[in-house]
């Protein structure tokens, strides 16, 4: 499937920004599940100072903000050919070793609420693939998908599990933390999803990948109850949202900040 994507992120400030530096992870890379046919990233109110792969193989643009700018606009667009592999990405690549992905973070570390979900899991661990699908379904049932909830980018999976609702980011963090609790390497994935009958979207998507013997990395989208297929575009991975965030960095001055995101994904 050929998917075309147009994604713009606009930061506006009520006072001029004297200094800002952002890491931008908005360039998908080729992999066994996709081929990037063309991709362009443009910046207004700033400049791309460098581009490099990070320890996970993500393509990172280092963007400096023009001094005294009141707006930073990052626009990316392109076409990606995707393939349905039933969520199987395969063998590991990147500088970070597989065992690194067993490490819990503040966003993924299980507390009482996440442990209750794990305790309720009734499946045969010998079949690791079916076991993870069962765990994914259990998480979806325990944490209702709710875009109007109180979770945000700094929220942990445990907080979402306690609240009983969250978004795709929260679902991913809970599954990742639960898998690591079971001794399995797991990582966060940010990207795009083609929605049925809907071109305009409010935000990008997120899911989890778990490393299973004999299969390698396998994706699980808790929010939609499936493994990623040809409707998904992988952009960045990391231990949690913090290492795969589309935009992250520092801003000095600028006062109050407002954010506007426009996104279109279509075939």
MOFEN-V758322 format. One record per pair of residues at least 6 apart in sequence whose ideal C-beta (glycine too) atoms are under 7 Angstrom apart, sorted by the first residue. I is the first residue (numbers start at 1). J is the second residue. Records with the same first field share a line. If there is no record, write none. Layout:
I=J, J
//
This chain:
1=82, 230, 267
2=79, 81, 267
3=79, 80, 82, 194, 233, 265, 267
4=79, 266
5=77, 78, 192, 233, 265
6=77, 264
7=26, 76, 263
8=73, 75, 262
9=74, 246, 247, 261
10=71, 73, 260
11=71, 72, 257, 259
12=70, 71, 258
13=70, 254, 255, 257
14=255, 256
15=253, 254, 255
16=68, 69, 70, 253
17=65, 69, 251, 253, 254
18=67, 68, 252, 253
19=65, 67, 252
20=64, 65, 72, 249, 250, 251, 252
21=64, 249, 250
22=63, 247, 248, 249
23=60, 62, 248, 249
24=60, 61, 63, 74, 246, 247
25=58, 60, 235, 236, 244, 245, 246
26=41, 74, 76, 235, 246
27=39, 41, 59, 61
28=34, 36, 39, 80, 233, 234, 235
29=36, 57, 59
30=36
31=89, 234
32=85, 89, 90
33=82, 83, 85, 89, 234
34=80, 81, 82, 83, 233, 234
35=80, 81
36=78, 80
37=79, 80, 81
38=78, 79
39=76, 78
40=76, 77, 78
41=61, 76
42=75
43=63, 74
44=71, 73
45=65, 66, 69, 71, 72, 73
46=63, 64, 65, 66, 69, 72
47=63, 64, 66
48=61, 62, 63
49=62, 63, 64
50=62
51=59, 60, 61
52=60
53=59
54=60
55=94, 95, 96
56=94, 96, 237, 238, 243
57=93, 94
58=236, 237
65=72
74=247
80=233
82=230, 232, 233
83=230
84=229, 230
86=227
87=218, 219, 220, 227, 228
88=215, 218
89=209, 216, 217, 218, 219
90=216, 217
91=216
92=98, 211, 216, 217
98=185, 211
99=185
101=185, 186, 187, 211, 239
102=180, 183, 185
103=239
104=177, 180
105=239, 240
106=156
107=156, 157, 173, 240, 241, 242
108=157, 173, 176, 177, 180, 240
109=158, 177
110=158, 177, 178, 181
111=158
113=158, 161, 162
114=157, 158, 161, 174, 177, 178
117=138, 139, 142, 161, 178
118=178, 181
120=138
121=134, 135, 138
123=130, 131, 134
124=130, 131
125=131
128=212, 213
129=212, 215, 218
132=179, 210, 220
135=175, 178
136=175, 220, 222
137=225
139=171, 174, 175, 222
140=171, 222, 225
142=161, 164
143=160, 161, 164, 165, 166, 170, 171, 174
144=164, 165
145=167, 223
146=165, 166
147=167
149=163, 165, 166
150=163
151=159, 160, 166, 167, 170
153=241
155=170
156=173
157=170, 173, 174, 177
160=166, 170, 174
161=174
168=205, 206, 207, 223
169=206, 241
171=222, 223
172=188, 206, 207, 208, 222
173=240
175=208, 220, 222
176=186, 187, 188, 208, 240
179=186, 210
180=186
184=210, 211
185=211
186=208, 209, 210
187=209, 237, 238, 239
188=206, 208, 237, 238, 239, 240, 241, 244
189=206, 207, 208, 209, 219, 234, 237, 244
190=204, 206, 235, 236, 244, 246
191=204, 205, 232, 233, 234, 235
192=204, 205, 233, 235, 265
193=205, 231, 232, 265
194=231, 265, 267
195=201
199=264, 265, 266
200=264
201=263, 265
202=261
203=261, 263
204=246, 263
207=219, 220, 221, 228
208=220
209=217, 218, 219, 237
210=218, 220
211=217
212=218
218=227
219=227, 228
220=227
221=227, 228
236=244
237=244
238=244
//
